[in-house]
Amino acid sequence: EFDDPEFVARLRRGDSAAYRVLVRRFHASLVRFAASIIGSHAQAEEVVQDAWLAVYGGIGGFEERSSVVTWIFSIVMNRARTRVSREGRLVGLGALMEGTSPTGRGVPLNDFSPDGHWAETPRLWDELNPERVVAGRQLWDHVQAVIDRLPAGQRAVILLRDMEGRDAEETCQVLEISAENQRVL
């Protein structure tokens, strides 16, 4: 819907309703994406606000060689990278992974039988009860915390592919990486 010529024309005319649709749909994802590069949620908010201004001011020059969404993610990525390099806030991988073993496993080996199947089959999601709902929220918080500790490249690929649902080609285009590098990350 965002690449529909009429929608792009509305953006070019400065239609505030069209911009509201974009902002409502993508602002949170863009902030998470920028934070994955910068490492600071507050700075990511600033970068994304600046990017929205750039989108508004630059839509006339949008050449439609990519989707509108890819173009916006690219603007955010470039502005986030500029912020990181300008402020010198790069953090080494060792600092991010402090206290973890580089060879550690996400799931202990004894949770699996010798043939590779689960030793105890996980319970089905349709067996929900209040305890499982709370446990699921705690698990999601843990997953978010682990994703936040990943190196920026891996975090960006996970956010775009797995959380935002972008395809591999679009992810490569936004991150300016090869398909092979995207698969590795």
Secondary structure as a PSIPRED ss2 file (coil, helix, strand):
# PSIPRED VFORMAT (PSIPRED V4.0)

   1 E C   1.000  0.000  0.000
   2 F C   1.000  0.000  0.000
   3 D C   1.000  0.000  0.000
   4 D C   1.000  0.000  0.000
   5 P H   0.000  1.000  0.000
   6 E H   0.000  1.000  0.000
   7 F H   0.000  1.000  0.000
   8 V H   0.000  1.000  0.000
   9 A H   0.000  1.000  0.000
  10 R H   0.000  1.000  0.000
  11 L H   0.000  1.000  0.000
  12 R H   0.000  1.000  0.000
  13 R C   1.000  0.000  0.000
  14 G C   1.000  0.000  0.000
  15 D C   1.000  0.000  0.000
  16 S H   0.000  1.000  0.000
  17 A H   0.000  1.000  0.000
  18 A H   0.000  1.000  0.000
  19 Y H   0.000  1.000  0.000
  20 R H   0.000  1.000  0.000
  21 V H   0.000  1.000  0.000
  22 L H   0.000  1.000  0.000
  23 V H   0.000  1.000  0.000
  24 R H   0.000  1.000  0.000
  25 R H   0.000  1.000  0.000
  26 F H   0.000  1.000  0.000
  27 H H   0.000  1.000  0.000
  28 A H   0.000  1.000  0.000
  29 S H   0.000  1.000  0.000
  30 L H   0.000  1.000  0.000
  31 V H   0.000  1.000  0.000
  32 R H   0.000  1.000  0.000
  33 F H   0.000  1.000  0.000
  34 A H   0.000  1.000  0.000
  35 A H   0.000  1.000  0.000
  36 S H   0.000  1.000  0.000
  37 I H   0.000  1.000  0.000
  38 I H   0.000  1.000  0.000
  39 G C   1.000  0.000  0.000
  40 S C   1.000  0.000  0.000
  41 H H   0.000  1.000  0.000
  42 A H   0.000  1.000  0.000
  43 Q H   0.000  1.000  0.000
  44 A H   0.000  1.000  0.000
  45 E H   0.000  1.000  0.000
  46 E H   0.000  1.000  0.000
  47 V H   0.000  1.000  0.000
  48 V H   0.000  1.000  0.000
  49 Q H   0.000  1.000  0.000
  50 D H   0.000  1.000  0.000
  51 A H   0.000  1.000  0.000
  52 W H   0.000  1.000  0.000
  53 L H   0.000  1.000  0.000
  54 A H   0.000  1.000  0.000
  55 V H   0.000  1.000  0.000
  56 Y H   0.000  1.000  0.000
  57 G H   0.000  1.000  0.000
  58 G H   0.000  1.000  0.000
  59 I H   0.000  1.000  0.000
  60 G H   0.000  1.000  0.000
  61 G H   0.000  1.000  0.000
  62 F C   1.000  0.000  0.000
  63 E C   1.000  0.000  0.000
  64 E C   1.000  0.000  0.000
  65 R C   1.000  0.000  0.000
  66 S C   1.000  0.000  0.000
  67 S C   1.000  0.000  0.000
  68 V H   0.000  1.000  0.000
  69 V H   0.000  1.000  0.000
  70 T H   0.000  1.000  0.000
  71 W H   0.000  1.000  0.000
  72 I H   0.000  1.000  0.000
  73 F H   0.000  1.000  0.000
  74 S H   0.000  1.000  0.000
  75 I H   0.000  1.000  0.000
  76 V H   0.000  1.000  0.000
  77 M H   0.000  1.000  0.000
  78 N H   0.000  1.000  0.000
  79 R H   0.000  1.000  0.000
  80 A H   0.000  1.000  0.000
  81 R H   0.000  1.000  0.000
  82 T H   0.000  1.000  0.000
  83 R H   0.000  1.000  0.000
  84 V H   0.000  1.000  0.000
  85 S H   0.000  1.000  0.000
  86 R H   0.000  1.000  0.000
  87 E H   0.000  1.000  0.000
  88 G C   1.000  0.000  0.000
  89 R C   1.000  0.000  0.000
  90 L C   1.000  0.000  0.000
  91 V C   1.000  0.000  0.000
  92 G C   1.000  0.000  0.000
  93 L H   0.000  1.000  0.000
  94 G H   0.000  1.000  0.000
  95 A H   0.000  1.000  0.000
  96 L H   0.000  1.000  0.000
  97 M C   1.000  0.000  0.000
  98 E C   1.000  0.000  0.000
  99 G C   1.000  0.000  0.000
 100 T C   1.000  0.000  0.000
 101 S C   1.000  0.000  0.000
 102 P C   1.000  0.000  0.000
 103 T C   1.000  0.000  0.000
 104 G C   1.000  0.000  0.000
 105 R C   1.000  0.000  0.000
 106 G C   1.000  0.000  0.000
 107 V C   1.000  0.000  0.000
 108 P C   1.000  0.000  0.000
 109 L H   0.000  1.000  0.000
 110 N H   0.000  1.000  0.000
 111 D H   0.000  1.000  0.000
 112 F E   0.000  0.000  1.000
 113 S C   1.000  0.000  0.000
 114 P C   1.000  0.000  0.000
 115 D C   1.000  0.000  0.000
 116 G C   1.000  0.000  0.000
 117 H C   1.000  0.000  0.000
 118 W E   0.000  0.000  1.000
 119 A C   1.000  0.000  0.000
 120 E C   1.000  0.000  0.000
 121 T C   1.000  0.000  0.000
 122 P C   1.000  0.000  0.000
 123 R C   1.000  0.000  0.000
 124 L C   1.000  0.000  0.000
 125 W C   1.000  0.000  0.000
 126 D C   1.000  0.000  0.000
 127 E C   1.000  0.000  0.000
 128 L C   1.000  0.000  0.000
 129 N C   1.000  0.000  0.000
 130 P H   0.000  1.000  0.000
 131 E H   0.000  1.000  0.000
 132 R H   0.000  1.000  0.000
 133 V H   0.000  1.000  0.000
 134 V H   0.000  1.000  0.000
 135 A H   0.000  1.000  0.000
 136 G H   0.000  1.000  0.000
 137 R H   0.000  1.000  0.000
 138 Q H   0.000  1.000  0.000
 139 L H   0.000  1.000  0.000
 140 W H   0.000  1.000  0.000
 141 D H   0.000  1.000  0.000
 142 H H   0.000  1.000  0.000
 143 V H   0.000  1.000  0.000
 144 Q H   0.000  1.000  0.000
 145 A H   0.000  1.000  0.000
 146 V H   0.000  1.000  0.000
 147 I H   0.000  1.000  0.000
 148 D H   0.000  1.000  0.000
 149 R H   0.000  1.000  0.000
 150 L C   1.000  0.000  0.000
 151 P C   1.000  0.000  0.000
 152 A H   0.000  1.000  0.000
 153 G H   0.000  1.000  0.000
 154 Q H   0.000  1.000  0.000
 155 R H   0.000  1.000  0.000
 156 A H   0.000  1.000  0.000
 157 V H   0.000  1.000  0.000
 158 I H   0.000  1.000  0.000
 159 L H   0.000  1.000  0.000
 160 L H   0.000  1.000  0.000
 161 R H   0.000  1.000  0.000
 162 D H   0.000  1.000  0.000
 163 M H   0.000  1.000  0.000
 164 E C   1.000  0.000  0.000
 165 G C   1.000  0.000  0.000
 166 R C   1.000  0.000  0.000
 167 D C   1.000  0.000  0.000
 168 A H   0.000  1.000  0.000
 169 E H   0.000  1.000  0.000
 170 E H   0.000  1.000  0.000
 171 T H   0.000  1.000  0.000
 172 C H   0.000  1.000  0.000
 173 Q H   0.000  1.000  0.000
 174 V H   0.000  1.000  0.000
 175 L H   0.000  1.000  0.000
 176 E C   1.000  0.000  0.000
 177 I C   1.000  0.000  0.000
 178 S C   1.000  0.000  0.000
 179 A H   0.000  1.000  0.000
 180 E H   0.000  1.000  0.000
 181 N H   0.000  1.000  0.000
 182 Q H   0.000  1.000  0.000
 183 R H   0.000  1.000  0.000
 184 V H   0.000  1.000  0.000
 185 L C   1.000  0.000  0.000
